């Protein structure tokens, strides 16, 4: 159980923890959350929409975010680091812009200014990854938690009221805790992240966003040099030549064995021909 083959997830965890600690040490946490009435409408600090997902402002959210990202690393293991990094960057850009716009244009006016706060933290990105995890990873087992202590009646355990969970439930519960830490703002970000994740998976986003990939060097992929390509081609040709030589040798051996396996009459006729 480690970050093997998941450099992007490891960077997300270290970045979230590191930026959160740095924001606390340098006392700059107040730059990362968004209050629409104060920061956007009054002081025009629209740049906050680009940085509000860089860190959390309390240690509980940092802990749950780190655990959630660690448990969701299977998405990168199945996709590969390049595709996963591309998805994280695209979803991060969309989830940075959509929640502040929705809060400013729709939710704040409908709530008469009561719904005005958007907490800091990459909760939308985590929920975008969680949407991929939900769609691509099946559960292994399920279990029930009974809601009553009475003995079952009728057809056994089916009559007992119970909640059904699976081995994936703990991942969802950790993410749900993140969504409820500073609701309704954190819940808005979580919902937008989930929708962006499913839109990316269902190819509802513009094709350029879904097909775009980061350069390979960003995730440590090295393009093969010309000498490496020629060396691989030479080895492949040598192996094919060796296989062809072995096959032709086998055919010749089989032909020689066929020539040696002549009947007594054929051998007698050959000796007569050689005598005359």
Backbone bond lengths (Angstrom), bond angles and torsions (degrees), N, CA, C in turn:
res aa  C-N    CA-C-N  psi(-1)  N-CA   C-N-CA  omega(-1)  CA-C   N-CA-C  phi
1 X - - - 1.454 - - 1.524 108.55 -
2 X 1.353 116.61 101.71 1.446 120.83 -177.66 1.513 108.32 -157.55
3 X 1.342 115.24 -171.69 1.461 121.39 177.47 1.522 110.99 -93.13
4 X 1.318 118.59 29.02 1.458 121.52 179.87 1.527 110.26 -61.63
5 X 1.320 115.93 130.99 1.469 123.53 178.67 1.524 113.18 63.68
6 X 1.323 117.73 20.40 1.467 120.82 178.67 1.532 109.73 -133.41
7 X 1.319 118.90 63.99 1.469 119.89 -178.14 1.526 112.91 -67.10
8 X 1.320 118.40 -30.72 1.463 120.23 -178.93 1.527 110.25 -70.12
9 X 1.339 117.13 -44.39 1.464 119.91 177.38 1.516 110.79 -62.56
10 X 1.317 117.41 -41.31 1.469 120.14 177.53 1.527 110.90 -60.95
11 X 1.327 117.24 -40.51 1.459 120.31 178.70 1.530 111.11 -66.88
12 X 1.333 117.20 -37.02 1.463 119.76 177.69 1.527 111.32 -63.57
13 X 1.327 115.97 -44.37 1.468 119.34 -179.93 1.520 110.62 -64.62
14 X 1.334 116.92 -49.18 1.464 120.12 -178.85 1.527 111.07 -64.60
15 X 1.322 116.95 -38.49 1.452 119.74 179.07 1.516 112.53 -66.38
16 X 1.342 116.58 -43.10 1.464 119.95 178.77 1.523 111.02 -62.08
17 X 1.322 116.73 -47.35 1.469 120.31 -179.93 1.529 110.73 -66.47
18 X 1.331 116.50 -44.38 1.454 120.04 -176.77 1.527 112.62 -65.71
19 X 1.327 117.55 -46.93 1.462 119.90 179.52 1.525 111.48 -64.67
20 X 1.327 116.86 -37.09 1.465 119.46 179.53 1.519 111.28 -65.76
21 X 1.347 117.31 -42.50 1.465 120.47 177.71 1.525 110.44 -65.44
22 X 1.343 116.92 -42.06 1.464 120.20 -180.00 1.526 111.46 -63.88
23 X 1.344 116.66 -40.12 1.466 119.52 178.95 1.522 111.26 -63.04
24 X 1.330 116.58 -34.99 1.469 119.64 177.75 1.519 111.73 -73.31
25 X 1.336 116.93 -42.17 1.467 120.33 -178.10 1.526 111.60 -65.03
26 X 1.329 116.93 -41.09 1.464 120.70 -177.12 1.527 112.74 -92.23
27 X 1.332 116.01 3.79 1.468 121.44 176.11 1.530 111.75 55.66
28 X 1.333 115.97 50.51 1.468 120.42 179.45 1.533 110.94 -122.87
29 X 1.318 117.50 20.21 1.462 120.52 -178.97 1.523 112.33 -61.86
30 X 1.337 117.30 -26.75 1.462 120.67 -177.19 1.527 112.71 -71.04
31 X 1.350 117.30 -7.99 1.459 119.59 178.13 1.528 112.90 -86.31
32 X 1.322 118.70 -8.10 1.462 119.87 -168.48 1.527 114.43 -104.68
33 X 1.302 119.38 -26.21 1.465 118.55 177.29 1.529 109.16 -85.33
34 X 1.333 116.47 166.64 1.459 121.87 -176.57 1.520 109.67 -124.39
35 X 1.308 116.04 123.68 1.459 123.36 167.98 1.526 106.53 -111.45
36 X 1.312 116.61 109.34 1.463 121.07 -169.92 1.523 111.64 -57.68
37 X 1.334 116.56 -48.50 1.460 118.71 -176.79 1.513 112.95 -61.59
38 X 1.323 117.25 -40.70 1.462 121.27 -176.47 1.519 112.30 -84.60
39 X 1.337 116.79 -53.03 1.458 120.39 -170.79 1.528 113.03 -81.37
40 X 1.321 118.04 -39.24 1.464 120.91 -174.16 1.533 111.36 -91.30
41 X 1.319 116.79 -53.80 1.464 119.91 -173.70 1.526 112.68 -78.85
42 X 1.322 118.35 -37.24 1.455 119.79 -175.46 1.524 112.80 -88.88
43 X 1.351 116.39 -51.06 1.470 119.49 -174.52 1.531 113.48 -102.27
44 X 1.314 118.22 0.27 1.469 122.91 176.14 1.528 112.55 55.35
45 X 1.310 117.41 40.04 1.466 120.88 179.39 1.538 109.65 -88.57
46 X 1.327 115.04 65.46 1.461 120.09 -177.66 1.528 112.43 -68.33
47 X 1.333 117.71 -17.18 1.460 120.39 179.47 1.527 111.89 -65.18
48 X 1.322 117.14 -18.05 1.458 119.18 177.78 1.528 111.78 -63.43
49 X 1.333 117.26 -25.28 1.459 120.29 179.21 1.520 112.52 -65.79
50 X 1.327 117.62 -18.82 1.461 121.46 -179.20 1.521 113.45 -94.37
51 X 1.345 118.13 -13.38 1.468 119.17 -173.93 1.524 113.06 -123.51
52 X 1.343 118.99 -2.49 1.468 118.90 -171.70 1.532 112.99 -70.65
53 X 1.347 117.84 -13.28 1.460 120.26 178.36 1.527 113.47 -97.86
54 X 1.320 117.76 8.33 1.463 119.90 -176.12 1.519 113.14 -75.31
55 X 1.322 118.61 -28.71 1.462 119.41 -175.37 1.518 109.87 -156.05
56 X 1.340 115.65 166.02 1.455 123.13 172.10 1.529 109.08 -100.58
57 X 1.315 114.69 163.00 1.461 119.16 -177.10 1.526 112.72 -108.39
58 X 1.340 118.69 1.97 1.470 119.60 173.65 1.521 109.35 -144.06
59 X 1.309 115.14 155.35 1.464 121.39 -171.95 1.523 112.72 -68.84
60 X 1.325 118.87 -29.94 1.467 120.60 -179.39 1.522 111.06 -64.09
61 X 1.323 116.14 -42.80 1.465 119.23 178.24 1.526 111.04 -66.19
62 X 1.314 117.20 -37.58 1.470 119.96 177.71 1.518 110.63 -61.35
63 X 1.323 117.01 -43.14 1.463 121.05 -179.05 1.520 111.25 -63.81
64 X 1.325 117.61 -48.91 1.456 120.44 -178.08 1.533 111.43 -67.99
65 X 1.319 117.53 -35.50 1.462 120.16 178.25 1.522 111.03 -65.99
66 X 1.346 117.15 -42.71 1.465 120.63 179.10 1.532 110.60 -62.68
67 X 1.332 117.26 -43.12 1.469 119.98 179.20 1.523 111.15 -66.72
68 X 1.339 117.03 -39.55 1.460 119.67 179.81 1.530 111.23 -64.82
69 X 1.318 117.20 -45.19 1.467 120.06 178.99 1.520 111.42 -63.27
70 X 1.323 117.22 -39.74 1.463 120.26 178.53 1.528 110.97 -61.93
71 X 1.325 117.17 -42.34 1.468 120.16 -179.25 1.523 112.80 -73.11
72 X 1.328 117.47 -18.88 1.465 121.02 179.97 1.523 112.27 -96.14
73 X 1.325 118.14 8.61 1.462 120.47 -178.07 1.524 112.45 -65.40
74 X 1.329 117.70 -15.69 1.460 120.75 179.06 1.528 111.21 -62.17
75 X 1.322 118.15 -26.48 1.467 120.59 177.83 1.523 110.09 -63.38
76 X 1.323 117.47 -44.96 1.463 120.16 177.30 1.516 111.22 -66.76
77 X 1.322 118.53 -36.36 1.457 121.29 179.05 1.525 111.34 -63.23
78 X 1.312 118.66 -34.61 1.461 121.20 -179.32 1.525 111.92 -84.69
79 X 1.317 117.65 -33.87 1.460 120.51 -178.09 1.515 113.23 -85.16
80 X 1.295 116.62 -33.36 1.448 120.62 -167.87 1.520 109.94 97.61
81 X 1.327 116.07 153.02 1.458 120.81 -172.66 1.524 112.44 -68.14
82 X 1.322 118.09 -34.40 1.470 119.39 -176.33 1.524 111.42 -68.83
83 X 1.305 117.71 -46.87 1.460 120.73 178.46 1.517 110.85 -65.74
84 X 1.326 117.10 -40.35 1.453 120.34 -178.92 1.526 110.71 -65.88
85 X 1.329 117.60 -42.41 1.465 120.03 178.06 1.522 111.36 -63.31
86 X 1.331 117.20 -38.55 1.461 120.34 177.26 1.521 110.83 -63.06
87 X 1.328 116.54 -43.04 1.465 120.36 178.33 1.525 111.62 -63.61
88 X 1.321 117.46 -41.93 1.467 120.76 -179.33 1.527 110.64 -63.52
89 X 1.327 117.62 -41.76 1.463 120.30 -178.82 1.531 111.21 -68.27
90 X 1.336 116.84 -42.86 1.464 119.78 179.87 1.525 110.77 -65.93
91 X 1.327 116.70 -48.66 1.460 119.83 179.90 1.525 110.98 -65.75
92 X 1.334 117.94 -34.94 1.454 120.32 177.37 1.514 112.27 -64.00
93 X 1.332 117.18 -40.00 1.461 120.41 177.87 1.527 111.22 -65.67
94 X 1.338 116.59 -45.84 1.469 120.00 -177.96 1.525 111.59 -67.16
95 X 1.334 116.29 -43.60 1.469 118.75 -178.07 1.524 112.55 -75.04
96 X 1.323 118.11 -13.18 1.458 119.79 173.57 1.522 111.64 -78.07
97 X 1.324 116.88 -31.44 1.464 121.20 -174.92 1.520 113.44 -96.01
98 X 1.341 117.74 -37.35 1.468 119.94 -172.73 1.528 112.67 -67.86
99 X 1.352 120.95 -48.91 1.471 118.99 -178.53 1.529 114.55 -59.27
100 X 1.347 120.71 -45.24 1.472 117.95 176.63 1.526 113.27 -61.25
101 X 1.331 117.25 -37.27 1.463 119.77 179.22 1.525 110.58 -66.57
102 X 1.347 117.37 -45.29 1.461 120.16 178.05 1.530 111.37 -61.89
103 X 1.312 115.73 -41.30 1.466 119.38 -179.09 1.526 111.07 -65.70
104 X 1.325 116.92 -39.38 1.465 120.68 -177.77 1.526 112.31 -74.19
105 X 1.330 116.14 -41.71 1.464 120.07 -171.17 1.524 113.01 -89.64
106 X 1.346 118.21 -33.75 1.472 120.65 -171.36 1.522 112.14 -114.43
107 X 1.321 117.12 -61.96 1.471 120.04 -167.65 1.525 112.92 -71.56
108 X 1.314 118.03 -39.01 1.462 118.23 179.69 1.529 112.36 -66.47
109 X 1.333 119.47 -46.37 1.467 117.82 176.26 1.527 113.68 -62.24
110 X 1.361 117.00 -38.58 1.468 119.04 -178.87 1.518 112.08 -68.55
111 X 1.333 118.32 -28.60 1.470 121.55 179.90 1.524 112.51 -94.49
112 X 1.342 117.55 10.67 1.459 121.75 -179.78 1.536 112.05 56.92
113 X 1.323 115.32 38.49 1.450 121.02 176.31 1.506 115.73 83.73
114 X 1.340 118.26 -0.37 1.467 119.92 -179.73 1.522 111.97 -74.51
115 X 1.331 116.90 -38.17 1.459 121.71 179.12 1.522 107.07 -90.17
116 X 1.314 116.54 93.46 1.465 120.96 -169.50 1.526 113.05 -130.66
117 X 1.327 118.24 -5.99 1.459 121.76 -167.16 1.523 110.85 -115.11
118 X 1.333 115.97 134.00 1.463 122.95 175.21 1.516 108.08 -123.39
119 X 1.338 118.75 109.90 1.474 120.62 -174.84 1.522 111.87 -72.42
120 X 1.318 114.81 156.32 1.461 120.81 179.62 1.521 110.57 -76.14
121 X 1.334 115.31 155.80 1.459 120.41 174.60 1.518 113.37 127.60
122 X 1.345 117.13 150.10 1.469 121.95 -178.67 1.530 113.89 -82.49
123 X 1.319 117.80 35.82 1.466 120.14 177.03 1.528 112.61 -57.88
124 X 1.353 120.68 -41.68 1.469 119.47 177.34 1.531 113.44 -59.68
125 X 1.330 117.20 -39.29 1.466 119.39 179.03 1.524 110.32 -65.39
126 X 1.329 116.76 -41.00 1.464 120.37 179.23 1.526 110.46 -62.19
127 X 1.325 117.84 -39.75 1.454 119.89 179.23 1.523 112.16 -73.09
128 X 1.315 118.50 -29.00 1.462 120.25 172.67 1.521 110.76 -64.42
129 X 1.343 117.03 -40.99 1.471 121.08 175.82 1.526 109.75 -67.84
130 X 1.329 116.99 -38.13 1.461 120.85 179.81 1.527 111.24 -62.82
131 X 1.330 117.45 -34.39 1.470 120.10 176.89 1.529 110.80 -63.08
132 X 1.332 117.63 -38.12 1.470 120.31 176.35 1.525 110.62 -67.93
133 X 1.309 116.31 -41.50 1.470 120.39 178.40 1.530 110.41 -61.24
134 X 1.313 117.33 -42.16 1.464 121.38 179.63 1.527 111.44 -63.04
135 X 1.320 117.46 -37.01 1.460 120.79 -175.09 1.523 113.15 -82.33
136 X 1.322 118.14 -30.54 1.462 119.46 -169.82 1.526 114.43 -107.88
137 X 1.324 119.18 -16.37 1.468 120.61 -176.39 1.527 108.86 -110.52
138 X 1.328 119.07 113.35 1.474 120.49 178.27 1.526 111.11 -77.60
139 X 1.314 115.95 156.77 1.463 119.15 176.90 1.531 109.78 -78.04
140 X 1.315 115.90 151.53 1.466 121.56 -178.95 1.528 111.19 -92.32
141 X 1.302 116.65 -40.72 1.471 119.96 -179.96 1.525 108.74 -147.67
142 X 1.318 115.70 163.59 1.459 123.36 176.24 1.520 109.37 -128.52
143 X 1.322 116.00 155.47 1.459 120.95 176.89 1.522 108.61 -147.09
144 X 1.315 115.24 159.72 1.453 122.20 -177.60 1.523 110.57 -113.20
145 X 1.316 115.06 145.06 1.459 122.39 172.88 1.524 106.46 -116.57
146 X 1.336 116.04 111.00 1.465 120.74 -175.79 1.522 110.23 -68.07
147 X 1.313 115.16 142.55 1.465 121.84 178.98 1.526 112.85 -95.58
148 X 1.317 117.59 -4.10 1.464 121.48 178.63 1.512 109.34 -140.05
149 X 1.309 116.09 159.03 1.464 121.74 -178.94 1.517 112.45 -102.05
150 X 1.317 117.60 2.56 1.456 120.13 -179.54 1.515 112.33 -72.15
151 X 1.332 115.15 158.14 1.468 120.60 178.65 1.524 109.58 -70.48
152 X 1.340 118.25 143.61 1.457 120.39 179.27 1.522 111.30 -66.48
153 X 1.298 115.44 147.02 1.467 121.88 177.65 1.512 109.31 -120.49
154 X 1.282 116.75 154.56 1.459 120.59 176.20 1.511 111.84 76.93
155 X 1.327 116.36 -119.06 1.465 122.30 -172.41 1.526 112.33 -93.19
156 X 1.297 118.23 49.22 1.463 121.70 171.88 1.510 112.80 77.28
157 X 1.352 115.57 -139.87 1.458 122.26 -171.67 1.525 113.09 -72.33
158 X 1.330 119.09 -15.27 1.457 120.46 -176.54 1.522 112.27 -67.34
159 X 1.322 117.85 -23.25 1.465 120.43 -178.17 1.517 112.53 -85.77
160 X 1.318 118.76 -9.85 1.465 121.72 -178.84 1.527 108.54 -82.69
161 X 1.339 119.04 124.56 1.470 119.99 176.74 1.517 110.34 -64.41
162 X 1.335 115.33 130.00 1.466 119.64 -174.97 1.514 109.72 -153.11
163 X 1.329 115.19 158.67 1.451 123.47 172.88 1.523 108.91 -98.76
164 X 1.307 117.04 134.67 1.462 122.28 -177.98 1.528 109.00 -99.70
165 X 1.321 115.83 125.47 1.457 122.44 177.58 1.529 108.83 -122.57
166 X 1.314 115.70 169.62 1.460 121.86 176.19 1.527 109.08 -135.28
167 X 1.325 115.76 179.16 1.456 119.28 178.36 1.525 112.32 -66.82
168 X 1.341 118.28 -14.37 1.456 121.96 178.59 1.525 112.66 -89.43
169 X 1.323 117.67 -6.89 1.462 120.34 -173.04 1.518 112.85 -63.58
170 X 1.331 117.47 -35.53 1.469 119.30 -178.82 1.534 111.31 -64.22
171 X 1.341 116.68 -34.39 1.468 119.06 177.05 1.523 110.78 -64.42
172 X 1.341 115.94 -43.16 1.459 119.70 179.72 1.531 111.37 -66.75
173 X 1.324 117.46 -36.97 1.458 120.30 -178.40 1.532 111.39 -67.66
174 X 1.336 117.28 -38.24 1.459 119.33 176.99 1.523 111.02 -64.44
175 X 1.332 116.38 -42.57 1.460 119.27 178.28 1.524 111.30 -67.43
176 X 1.331 117.06 -37.75 1.462 120.11 177.53 1.518 111.39 -62.28
177 X 1.317 116.98 -37.26 1.463 120.39 177.11 1.528 110.49 -61.61
178 X 1.330 117.00 -39.29 1.460 120.00 176.29 1.526 111.26 -62.82
179 X 1.344 116.20 -40.04 1.459 120.16 -178.50 1.520 112.38 -67.94
180 X 1.329 117.64 -23.46 1.464 121.11 -175.61 1.520 113.01 -103.54
181 X 1.323 119.20 -2.47 1.463 120.72 -176.96 1.528 111.66 -59.45
182 X 1.323 117.51 -47.76 1.463 121.34 -177.21 1.528 109.63 -132.27
183 X 1.325 114.92 51.61 1.444 118.57 -177.89 1.524 109.67 -72.22
184 X 1.323 120.61 158.12 1.464 127.22 5.38 1.523 114.83 -82.19
185 X 1.356 117.84 -9.00 1.458 119.21 -178.00 1.514 113.04 -63.49
186 X 1.334 117.18 -45.34 1.466 120.15 178.98 1.521 111.58 -66.09
187 X 1.342 117.08 -32.04 1.462 120.46 177.95 1.525 111.19 -69.06
188 X 1.324 116.66 -36.07 1.470 120.01 176.05 1.522 110.50 -63.35
189 X 1.329 117.26 -46.01 1.459 119.52 178.61 1.516 112.55 -62.51
190 X 1.347 117.00 -39.87 1.462 120.52 179.38 1.528 110.82 -64.19
191 X 1.329 116.62 -42.78 1.462 119.58 179.48 1.514 112.64 -64.33
192 X 1.326 116.64 -41.68 1.468 119.92 178.00 1.527 110.23 -64.69
193 X 1.343 117.57 -41.31 1.458 120.12 178.32 1.520 112.85 -61.34
194 X 1.334 116.45 -42.80 1.472 120.24 178.24 1.522 110.93 -62.07
195 X 1.334 117.63 -43.83 1.463 120.89 -179.70 1.527 111.72 -66.45
196 X 1.322 117.16 -39.23 1.468 120.16 177.65 1.524 110.50 -64.68
197 X 1.339 116.83 -40.84 1.459 119.81 178.39 1.519 112.32 -61.58
198 X 1.329 117.29 -44.08 1.461 119.93 179.57 1.520 111.74 -71.59
199 X 1.343 117.29 -34.13 1.462 119.66 176.90 1.526 110.83 -64.95
200 X 1.333 117.10 -39.33 1.466 120.44 177.32 1.524 110.59 -65.52
201 X 1.319 117.23 -40.85 1.463 120.79 -178.52 1.525 111.31 -70.20
202 X 1.324 117.00 -37.47 1.468 121.85 -178.41 1.519 112.58 -85.35
203 X 1.339 117.98 4.91 1.463 123.68 179.63 1.518 111.88 59.02
204 X 1.345 115.94 37.72 1.456 120.85 175.39 1.522 112.09 -88.16
205 X 1.309 116.74 -15.42 1.461 120.70 176.09 1.531 109.47 -78.66
206 X 1.329 117.82 161.59 1.476 119.38 174.95 1.517 111.54 -52.73
207 X 1.330 114.78 142.18 1.461 119.76 -174.63 1.514 114.02 -56.51
208 X 1.334 116.92 -34.30 1.460 119.37 -179.23 1.521 111.54 -63.79
209 X 1.343 117.58 -35.40 1.461 120.34 179.09 1.522 111.91 -72.10
210 X 1.337 116.70 -37.97 1.459 120.09 -178.47 1.521 112.60 -73.35
211 X 1.321 116.93 -32.85 1.467 120.63 -176.17 1.526 113.03 -91.61
212 X 1.309 117.34 -13.60 1.466 119.66 -176.10 1.524 110.80 -67.38
213 X 1.338 115.95 140.47 1.459 122.30 178.32 1.526 109.21 -132.66
214 X 1.305 115.25 143.75 1.461 119.90 176.74 1.528 108.91 -70.06
215 X 1.329 117.93 155.43 1.471 118.92 174.59 1.524 111.18 -59.45
216 X 1.306 115.97 149.32 1.455 120.16 -175.88 1.515 113.73 -62.06
217 X 1.338 117.57 -31.19 1.464 119.72 -177.67 1.524 112.24 -67.56
218 X 1.345 116.92 -20.21 1.464 119.38 -179.81 1.527 110.93 -63.30
219 X 1.326 117.03 -35.91 1.463 121.84 -178.58 1.520 111.84 -105.68
220 X 1.336 116.87 15.31 1.461 120.49 174.82 1.507 115.21 87.85
221 X 1.338 118.35 11.40 1.459 120.14 176.90 1.518 109.27 -82.28
222 X 1.321 116.90 133.82 1.461 121.98 -177.50 1.516 109.20 -110.55
223 X 1.326 116.12 125.90 1.459 120.57 177.71 1.522 109.76 -68.67
224 X 1.331 118.74 136.45 1.466 120.45 -179.23 1.522 111.51 -66.37
225 X 1.331 116.65 136.78 1.450 121.39 176.99 1.519 110.43 -74.10
226 X 1.366 113.97 166.70 1.457 118.34 -179.15 1.514 111.65 -62.69
227 X 1.338 116.98 -40.93 1.465 120.20 179.87 1.519 111.18 -63.78
228 X 1.336 116.77 -36.24 1.458 119.72 178.55 1.523 111.07 -66.52
229 X 1.352 116.20 -39.74 1.460 118.89 178.21 1.518 111.53 -64.50
230 X 1.357 117.19 -43.77 1.456 120.23 179.85 1.526 111.27 -66.11
231 X 1.329 116.86 -37.18 1.455 120.12 178.40 1.517 110.67 -64.77
232 X 1.330 116.74 -41.95 1.455 119.43 176.97 1.514 112.08 -64.32
233 X 1.340 116.89 -39.05 1.466 120.29 177.83 1.523 111.02 -65.33
234 X 1.339 116.94 -40.51 1.466 119.91 -179.65 1.526 110.77 -63.45
235 X 1.347 115.95 -44.07 1.454 119.12 179.50 1.520 111.70 -64.24
236 X 1.332 116.47 -37.45 1.450 119.29 179.36 1.529 111.50 -66.51
237 X 1.347 116.09 -42.21 1.455 119.59 178.66 1.525 111.53 -65.41
238 X 1.337 116.46 -38.31 1.467 119.31 178.08 1.520 111.29 -64.54
239 X 1.348 116.00 -41.19 1.462 118.06 179.20 1.517 111.22 -66.82
240 X 1.362 116.09 -38.77 1.468 118.33 177.65 1.525 111.28 -66.50
241 X 1.359 116.12 -38.35 1.460 118.87 177.87 1.519 111.85 -65.14
242 X 1.329 116.23 -40.20 1.464 119.57 178.48 1.514 110.90 -64.51
243 X 1.336 116.37 -38.60 1.463 119.32 178.95 1.518 111.07 -66.77
244 X 1.355 115.39 -41.32 1.466 118.53 179.09 1.524 111.04 -66.06
245 X 1.359 116.86 -39.52 1.460 119.61 177.80 1.515 112.12 -63.59
246 X 1.323 116.36 -41.07 1.459 119.25 178.70 1.516 110.92 -64.61
247 X 1.345 116.25 -38.54 1.467 119.23 179.28 1.512 111.55 -66.77
248 X 1.355 117.63 -43.12 1.474 119.78 179.24 1.523 111.18 -66.93
249 X 1.354 117.18 -37.13 1.462 119.51 176.52 1.503 111.71 -62.88
250 X 1.322 115.65 -38.53 1.460 118.88 178.42 1.513 110.76 -65.83
251 X 1.369 115.78 -39.69 1.454 118.25 178.15 1.516 111.41 -64.44
252 X 1.347 116.85 -43.20 1.459 119.44 178.99 1.517 111.24 -63.16
253 X 1.330 115.79 -39.57 1.459 119.14 179.10 1.522 110.06 -64.22
254 X 1.347 114.02 -41.03 1.464 117.05 178.51 1.520 110.75 -64.49
255 X 1.389 115.58 -38.33 1.460 118.19 178.64 1.516 111.26 -66.04
256 X 1.364 116.33 -38.86 1.466 118.95 178.59 1.503 111.55 -64.54
257 X 1.304 115.10 -41.06 1.459 118.10 178.07 1.521 110.74 -64.30
258 X 1.369 115.43 -35.27 1.475 118.15 178.77 1.521 110.89 -66.19
259 X 1.390 114.79 -37.89 1.465 117.38 179.40 1.521 111.17 -68.48
260 X 1.337 117.55 -35.45 1.450 119.83 -179.14 1.523 111.64 -72.00
261 X 1.279 117.43 -25.36 1.464 120.15 -177.34 1.541 110.10 -88.05
262 X 1.380 115.83 66.51 1.462 120.79 177.43 1.521 110.11 -103.07
263 X 1.305 115.00 153.47 1.470 120.25 -179.72 1.529 110.35 -76.02
264 X 1.335 117.05 166.91 1.471 121.68 178.66 1.527 111.06 -63.65
265 X 1.345 117.14 -35.82 1.471 119.64 179.88 1.501 111.63 -65.22
266 X 1.367 117.71 -41.56 1.460 120.89 179.00 1.516 110.87 -64.91
267 X 1.333 117.18 -38.37 1.452 120.13 178.81 1.537 110.55 -66.26
268 X 1.345 117.73 -39.64 1.474 120.98 178.75 1.522 111.27 -64.72
269 X 1.347 117.40 -41.25 1.464 121.13 178.59 1.507 111.16 -65.31
270 X 1.334 117.45 -37.33 1.476 119.86 179.26 1.517 109.70 -66.24
271 X 1.316 118.94 -39.36 1.468 120.62 179.24 1.517 111.33 -67.03
272 X 1.313 117.95 -37.17 1.464 121.17 177.97 1.521 109.90 -63.98
273 X 1.381 116.42 -44.67 1.463 119.96 -179.90 1.534 110.45 -61.41
274 X 1.323 117.16 -40.86 1.449 119.90 -179.28 1.530 111.42 -67.67
275 X 1.361 116.52 -31.34 1.477 119.27 179.66 1.505 111.66 -70.73
276 X 1.331 119.09 -33.75 1.466 122.04 -178.81 1.516 111.19 -99.90
